[in-house]
Amino acid sequence: MWKFLALLASTVALRPYVFVFLGAFLLLATLHLGAGRAIVFLVLGYLISWGAEVCAINFGFPFGEYLYIPATLDRELWLAGVPFMDSLSYLFLAYASYCLALTALGAGRGLRVQEDANLPESWRTLILGAALMVTLDIIIDPVALRGYRWFLGQIYGYPGGGVYFGVPLSNFAGWFLVALVLIRVLQYLLSAPAPARFWDWGRRPLPAPLLGSGLYLGILGFNLTMTFLIGETCLGWVGVFIYLPFLTWLALKLLP
């Protein structure tokens, strides 16, 4: 037990940025969905993400062939060959992408972005949210692959390499599939009736999709900043230009 707690504390100390984003997700998801739904998504989403990672490192599906390098096995929690913190990242990425999709598809301008009654559960939100999550991974994965050049460390690799800065396209296809599943779970939880009062505890009438969109932009900004800081200028500018059309359109949409 003490060893587990020590490894958990070491995991937080080793990956503080992951837990900062995770904490922001839990706060926003509680305000948006309610504490019960946020916790259920935390558990279900983690199991789905972790299961996808375990399946991928053993069978190559859904992300293609890749491997984790157990360099930090004695310094952070690992579960069945997967770093504990790695599967956590899918949760806040999926939620932030879902919120940005709601913001982009909602009507109105400024802080008065309105959702039609069906938008949170619609297939349009599902597809756009999944696409936004994959686009974020297009920024994250190449810089994470170069973790040996910053404080992440070298924790994984692709034995066969890849055409996009060392990342194979199969990885992004897998991310799209997992994103679809995670966001669909979010949609179901949001629409499901509350079986107990705790389900809706903490829920507030705030512009939650806008706040979740801010989380998305924070994650994007962090990873682009790290990309430039490690000297990957070309990769950084590719990321900027990928997002430039969408973010320009979104800013014009939200201007009062």
N, C-alpha and C positions, 0 to 999 in steps of 0.2 A: 504493500500500500504506500509506504513512504517513498519507495523508488518511483512508483507511478506519479505521485504528487511532485516529486523532484523533477521528473522528466517533463511533466506538464508545465511547471514553472519555468523550466529551461526553454521549453518550446515557445512560451509567450515572450521570454526575454530575447530569444533568437529571431523571432518573426513578429516584432511589435506592430509593424504596419498592417499585417493581416488582421490582427485582433482589433486594431483601431477601426478598420473598415467593417469588421464583423460587428463591433459594438454599435457603430452608426447604423448598420442594417437592422439590428435588433430594436433599436430605439425607433427608427422610422417605420419598421414593419409593425411594431406594437401600436403606434399612433394611427397607422393606415388600416391594418387588418384586425387589430386586437391581439392581446398577449397570447391567447390560446392558439390562434391561427399561426402567429409568428413562431411559437415553439414547435408546433406540429410540422411546419415547413422546415424549421431548423433540423429536426430529426429525420423526416422523410427525405428532404433534399440532400442531407449528408449521406444517407444510406444509398440513394440513387447515384450520387457523384462518386462515392467511394467504390460502389459496385462496378461502375463503369471503368474506373481506374484499375481495379484489380483484374477485371476481364481483359483490359487492354494490355497490361504488362504480361499476362499469361497467354492470351490468345490473339492479340493484335486487333481486337474489336472493342470499341468503335473508333479509336483514334489512330489506328495503324500501329506499326511496330515501334515501340520505344521502351526505355528502361529507366529505372531510378537507380541512382548511385548512392549506396548507403554510407556516405561519408559522415553523416550526422546521426548515425544510429544510436550513439551513446549520449547524444545531446538533445534530442527531441523525440517526441512520440512517433512511432511508426505502427501502422496496422496492416498486417498481411502484405508487407512490402511496399506500402504507400505511406508517405509522410502524412501525419494527422492533419497538419495545417493545409495541405494541398487541396483536399476535398472541401474544406471550409470555404475556400475562395469562390467556388461555384455558387454558393448561396447568395452572397451579396452581389455577385455579378449578374445572376439571374433576376434578382429583385430590382436592381438598379436599371437593368435593360428593360424590364417590364414597365417600370415607371416612366422611362424616357419614351417608350412606345405610346403609353397613354397620353403623355404630354404632346407628342408630335401629332397624334391622331385626334386629339380633343379640339373642340371648336372654341372660338374666342381668342382673346389676346391678353397679354400680361398675366397677372396673378388670377385672372378670372377665366382660366382655361376650364371649359365645361366638358364633361363626358356625357355622351348619350347613354341611355340606360343599358344598352347591350355592349358598349365598348370594352369594359373590363373583361368580359368573357368571350369577346369576338375572336374569330380566326385571324382577322387583320392584326389585332394586337399581338396575338400569339406569333404570327410569322414575322412581324416587324421586330418584336422583342427578341426572338431567336436570332435574327439577322444582326441586330445591334450587339448581342452578346458575342457572336462570332467575330464581328468587326473589332470589338474590344480585345479579343484574344489575338487577332492579327497584330495588334500593338504589343500585347503582353508577352506572347510566347517567344518571339525572337530575342527580346531583352532578358527574359528569364533564362533562356538557353545560354546566355552569356553571363550567368550569375556569378561565375568565377571572377568577373571583373567588378563586381560590387558586393554588397553585404548579403545578398541572397545565398551565394555559394553555388557550386556546380552540383545540382541535385538530380538532374536527369539528362537524357540525351537520346538522339535518334540514330540507331546503328547505321541505317541506310542514308542518312542525310535527308535533305529536302530542298525543293526548288525555291522556296521563299525564305531567304536568309537562314537556311539550314533546317527549316520546318517543312515537313511534307504536307501536301494538300489534304491527305487523308485525315490529318489532325483536325483541320477546320470542318470537314464533313462530320466527324465525330462530335465536335463541339456543337454543331447545329442540331444534331439529333438529341444530345443531352439537354441542350437549351430548350428545345421543344417540350421535352418531358417535364423539366423543372417549371417552366412557365405555365404549362397546362395544370400542374399541381397547384401552383399559386392561384390560377383562375378558379379552379374547383374550390379551394379553401375560401376564397373571397365570396363565392356565391353560396356556399353551403350554409344552411341554417345553424345557428349557435346551439349546440347541445347543452351548454351550461353557461352561466354568467361569465365565468372566467374566459370563455371563448372571445368575448368582446371587451374584456377589461383593457382600459387604457386607450381605447379607440377615440379619436377626436376628429371633428370636422375641419381638418386642415388641408391645404393644397398639397397632400402627400405625394402625388405624382411629380410635382415640381421639386419637392425636397429630395425625392428619390433620384430625380434627374441630376440634381446637384451632386449626389453621391457618385453617380456614373461619371460626371465630368471630373470629380476629384480623383477617381481611380485612373481615368484617362490621363489627367495632368501629371499624376505621380509617375506613371510609367513612361510618358513622353519625356519628363524631366530626367529620369534615370537613363533613358536612351541617349540623350545628349550629354549627360555627365560622364558616361563611360566612353565618350568619343565616337559613338556610332551616329555620326551626323547624317549620313545618307538614309539610314533606317529611320532616324527621327523625322526627317523631312518627308519621307514617304508616309509616315503616320499622320503628320500634319495635313498633307494634301489629301489623304484618304477622307479625313473628317471635314475638311474645309467647306465643301458644298453643302453637306447636311447641316452643319452647325451654323453656317451663314443663313440658310433658309429658316432654321429653327429660331435664331435670334430675331430675324425680321418678323416671324410669326408672333413672337412673344412681346415685341415692342408695343407699348400702349399707344 
